[in-house]
Amino acid sequence: MAGRARGSVRALLAALLAPALLSLLASPARGRGGRGHGDWDPVKLPPLPPREDAARVARFVTNLCDWGALATASSLAEVRGRPFADVLSLSDGPPGAGRGQPYLYLSPLQLTAHNLQGNPHATLTMSLAQTDFCRKHGFDPQSPLCVHIILSGTVTKVNETEMDFAKHSLFTRHPDMETWPASHNWFFAKLNITNIWVLDYFGGPKIVTPEEYYNVTFQ
């Protein structure tokens, strides 16, 4: 009798909790943007630019992606001077209105920020694997058809002139950033791009100059 009662209680709880759990699973996470938080609507994603126009493809990827892997030279004693990669949230501007400049929100407490103090050179990789593009077409993330770009340069703090745009660009896509502890001394930074490689097809990377990259305009 007691066993049947406990079973009935569990069944009742499961029935009551199921709608709430389903709602949580179906709702976009606030920390990553999501609809209404600065992400592209996957239903309205613009088509990939012609692969012959590598500069436009690069700008397209930069604006679509809201995170990437940044490689720096490690300052840790155990691996000093060796490549050190970390995943960071980023933004070059609101969807469809990016300027091509990847902005970052960093804290001195981060290993990456500490690395950059000793050596500001860094390389950033962003891939359409983080969007529905590659899954929709069945492309493996390592396949060049699953477009990714590599940007190399130096990371510096943002000056007062572009502070407002950097803040708007990042907080629009990553609203949780506004709630991160002030005691961590967060600051806005950017990657000053010197070299660009685009991998969007077989045959090796395409080289794009910063001038070609920044001269791209979107309608």
C-alpha positions as CSV (number, residue, x, y, z in Angstrom):
1,M,0.0,0.0,0.0
2,A,2.8,2.4,1.0
3,G,4.7,1.6,-2.2
4,R,1.7,2.4,-4.4
5,A,1.2,5.7,-2.5
6,R,4.8,6.7,-3.1
7,G,4.5,5.8,-6.7
8,S,1.3,7.9,-7.1
9,V,3.1,10.9,-5.5
10,R,6.0,10.6,-7.8
11,A,3.7,10.3,-10.8
12,L,1.8,13.4,-9.7
13,L,5.0,15.4,-9.2
14,A,6.3,14.4,-12.6
15,A,3.1,15.5,-14.2
16,L,3.2,18.9,-12.5
17,L,6.9,19.5,-13.2
18,A,6.9,18.4,-16.8
19,P,5.5,21.7,-18.3
20,A,8.0,23.8,-16.4
21,L,11.0,21.7,-17.4
22,L,9.8,21.8,-21.0
23,S,9.6,25.5,-20.9
24,L,13.1,25.8,-19.5
25,L,14.5,23.6,-22.2
26,A,12.7,25.4,-25.0
27,S,13.6,28.9,-23.9
28,P,16.8,30.6,-25.1
29,A,19.5,31.0,-22.4
30,R,19.8,34.7,-21.3
31,G,23.5,34.5,-21.0
32,R,24.1,33.9,-24.7
33,G,21.7,36.4,-26.2
34,G,18.8,34.6,-27.8
35,R,15.9,36.2,-29.6
36,G,15.3,39.7,-28.3
37,H,18.9,39.7,-26.8
38,G,20.8,40.7,-29.9
39,D,21.2,37.3,-31.7
40,W,20.3,36.7,-35.3
41,D,16.9,35.2,-35.8
42,P,17.9,31.8,-37.3
43,V,14.8,31.9,-39.5
44,K,16.0,35.2,-41.0
45,L,19.7,34.5,-41.3
46,P,21.1,36.1,-44.5
47,P,22.6,33.8,-47.1
48,L,26.4,33.3,-47.2
49,P,28.0,35.8,-49.5
50,P,29.6,34.5,-52.7
51,R,32.7,32.5,-51.8
52,E,34.7,34.4,-54.4
53,D,34.3,37.5,-52.2
54,A,36.5,36.5,-49.3
55,A,36.5,39.9,-47.7
56,R,32.7,39.9,-47.5
57,V,32.6,36.4,-46.2
58,A,35.0,37.4,-43.4
59,R,32.9,40.3,-42.4
60,F,29.8,38.1,-42.6
61,V,31.3,35.5,-40.2
62,T,32.5,38.2,-37.8
63,N,29.1,39.7,-37.5
64,L,27.3,36.4,-37.2
65,C,29.5,35.0,-34.5
66,D,29.1,36.0,-30.8
67,W,32.1,34.0,-29.5
68,G,35.4,32.8,-30.6
69,A,38.7,31.1,-29.5
70,L,41.5,33.6,-28.8
71,A,45.1,32.3,-28.8
72,T,47.7,34.2,-26.8
73,A,51.3,33.5,-25.6
74,S,51.1,32.0,-22.2
75,S,52.6,33.8,-19.2
76,L,52.1,30.8,-16.9
77,A,55.4,29.5,-15.6
78,E,54.5,25.9,-16.5
79,V,53.9,26.7,-20.2
80,R,55.5,30.2,-20.6
81,G,55.6,31.3,-24.2
82,R,53.5,28.5,-25.5
83,P,50.2,28.9,-27.3
84,F,47.3,29.4,-24.9
85,A,43.7,29.4,-26.2
86,D,40.5,30.5,-24.5
87,V,36.9,30.9,-25.5
88,L,35.7,34.4,-25.2
89,S,32.4,36.2,-25.9
90,L,32.7,39.0,-28.5
91,S,30.8,41.3,-30.8
92,D,31.6,43.6,-33.7
93,G,28.2,45.3,-33.4
94,P,24.5,44.6,-33.5
95,P,23.3,42.0,-36.0
96,G,23.5,43.4,-39.5
97,A,25.3,46.6,-38.3
98,G,28.8,45.3,-37.4
99,R,31.9,47.3,-38.1
100,G,34.2,44.3,-38.3
101,Q,36.2,45.2,-35.2
102,P,35.9,42.4,-32.6
103,Y,35.3,43.8,-29.2
104,L,36.0,41.9,-25.9
105,Y,35.0,42.3,-22.3
106,L,38.0,41.3,-20.2
107,S,39.1,41.2,-16.5
108,P,42.6,41.3,-15.1
109,L,41.7,38.1,-13.3
110,Q,41.5,36.2,-16.6
111,L,44.5,34.2,-17.7
112,T,44.1,35.5,-21.2
113,A,44.2,39.2,-20.0
114,H,47.3,38.4,-18.0
115,N,48.9,36.9,-21.1
116,L,48.1,40.0,-23.1
117,Q,49.7,42.3,-20.6
118,G,53.0,40.6,-21.4
119,N,52.4,40.2,-25.1
120,P,49.4,41.8,-26.8
121,H,49.7,39.7,-29.9
122,A,46.8,37.3,-30.4
123,T,44.9,35.3,-33.0
124,L,41.2,34.9,-33.0
125,T,39.2,32.1,-34.7
126,M,35.5,32.3,-35.4
127,S,33.4,29.6,-37.1
128,L,29.9,29.3,-38.5
129,A,29.8,26.0,-36.6
130,Q,28.2,28.0,-33.8
131,T,25.3,28.8,-36.0
132,D,22.7,26.6,-37.7
133,F,24.6,26.9,-41.1
134,C,26.8,23.9,-40.8
135,R,24.3,21.7,-39.1
136,K,21.7,22.5,-41.7
137,H,24.1,21.5,-44.6
138,G,25.7,18.6,-42.7
139,F,29.2,20.1,-42.7
140,D,31.7,18.9,-40.0
141,P,33.1,21.9,-38.0
142,Q,36.6,21.1,-39.3
143,S,35.5,21.1,-42.9
144,P,36.4,24.3,-44.8
145,L,32.8,24.3,-46.1
146,C,31.8,25.0,-42.5
147,V,33.2,28.5,-42.9
148,H,35.7,29.8,-40.4
149,I,38.1,32.8,-40.3
150,I,41.3,33.5,-38.5
151,L,42.2,37.1,-37.5
152,S,45.6,38.0,-36.1
153,G,46.7,41.2,-34.5
154,T,47.1,42.9,-31.1
155,V,44.6,43.4,-28.3
156,T,44.3,46.8,-26.7
157,K,42.0,48.6,-24.4
158,V,39.2,50.6,-26.0
159,N,39.6,54.3,-25.8
160,E,36.8,56.8,-24.8
161,T,36.0,57.5,-28.5
162,E,34.6,54.1,-29.1
163,M,33.7,53.1,-25.6
164,D,29.9,53.6,-26.1
165,F,29.8,51.5,-29.3
166,A,31.9,48.7,-27.7
167,K,29.6,48.6,-24.7
168,H,26.5,48.6,-26.8
169,S,27.9,46.0,-29.2
170,L,28.8,43.6,-26.3
171,F,25.9,44.1,-24.0
172,T,23.3,43.8,-26.8
173,R,24.5,40.3,-27.5
174,H,25.6,39.3,-24.1
175,P,23.2,41.0,-21.6
176,D,24.5,39.0,-18.6
177,M,27.8,41.0,-18.9
178,E,26.0,43.9,-17.2
179,T,25.6,41.8,-14.1
180,W,29.1,40.5,-13.8
181,P,30.9,41.5,-10.5
182,A,32.3,45.0,-10.7
183,S,35.1,43.9,-8.3
184,H,36.6,42.0,-11.2
185,N,37.5,45.3,-12.9
186,W,36.1,44.5,-16.3
187,F,37.3,46.6,-19.3
188,F,36.5,46.8,-23.0
189,A,39.2,45.7,-25.4
190,K,39.4,45.1,-29.2
191,L,41.5,43.1,-31.6
192,N,43.5,45.4,-33.9
193,I,43.5,43.2,-37.0
194,T,46.7,42.9,-39.1
195,N,46.2,39.6,-40.9
196,I,43.1,37.7,-42.1
197,W,42.6,34.2,-43.4
198,V,39.3,32.8,-44.7
199,L,38.6,29.1,-45.0
200,D,35.4,28.6,-46.9
201,Y,36.3,26.0,-49.5
202,F,38.9,23.4,-50.4
203,G,42.4,24.4,-51.6
204,G,43.7,26.3,-48.6
205,P,43.0,29.6,-46.9
206,K,42.3,32.9,-48.8
207,I,44.2,35.9,-47.6
208,V,42.3,39.2,-47.1
209,T,44.0,42.5,-46.2
210,P,42.6,44.6,-43.4
211,E,41.8,47.3,-46.0
212,E,39.7,44.9,-48.1
213,Y,38.0,43.7,-44.9
214,Y,37.0,47.1,-43.6
215,N,36.0,48.5,-47.0
216,V,33.2,45.9,-47.2
217,T,29.8,47.6,-46.9
218,F,26.4,45.9,-46.1
219,Q,23.0,47.0,-47.3
